[in-house]
Amino acid sequence: QRVPQGTVAVEIGSHRGKSAVLIAMGLPEGVRLTAVDPFDDPRWGGGPESLDMFRANLEKAGVLDRVDLFRGLSEEASAQWTGLPVGFLWVDGAHDIESTLKDFDGWMPHLSKGAELYVHDAFSAVGTTRAILKRFWFSPTVQYTGCARTLVKFRVQPLTLSQRISSFFGIASRLPFFLRMVAIKVSRRRGLHGLERRFMTVDNEPLI
């Protein structure tokens, strides 16, 4: 709802539309969402039916006319971008470090001053977390503003030294959570379910 007029929202990783519906429903009147996803790539859970289900879910929610679609990879979309400045960027694509860095590096030049940048599966997926630490820990232009479970929130603007230090420690405060997520996933993969449950505070926590 804070996305200003004269900017757009961009979502990287749409799948079947759950987050696209929520973002589009919350945007101010006149602000549009561009959804970026190849849809049919099985590496990220896609398939022949994904695009049809995406459109059907948006239509059912009444937001299909607020959403523009780029069918392809994030790096392709950012390289071709000629639209308005991006006031809100939701990153939920592939979670390996290389893909996440491409998401960050490709879209940062298109973000407006004060833009909101939200990253899903942060401090849960190892690649996403490494990319955040590599690009945004003590960044002069990206400020950590909070975290809800595995969703981390940033604001893009020039930072003072005190803001950079505060952001640095904000990100650092999430590292114990990250280590616990890693411990849960390692325990799960090795079949150590008793140890897995000891690390968890709620059911199925790494998937939240």
PyMOL commands that set and color helices and strands:
alter all, ss='L'
color gray80, all
select helices_A, chain A and resi 18-26+42-44+50-61+64-66+74-80+97-110+126-136+161-172+175-189+193-199+205-207
alter helices_A, ss='H'
color red, helices_A
select strands_A, chain A and resi 8-12+33-36+67-70+86-91+111-119+142-148+151-156
alter strands_A, ss='S'
color yellow, strands_A
deselect
rebuild
show_as cartoon
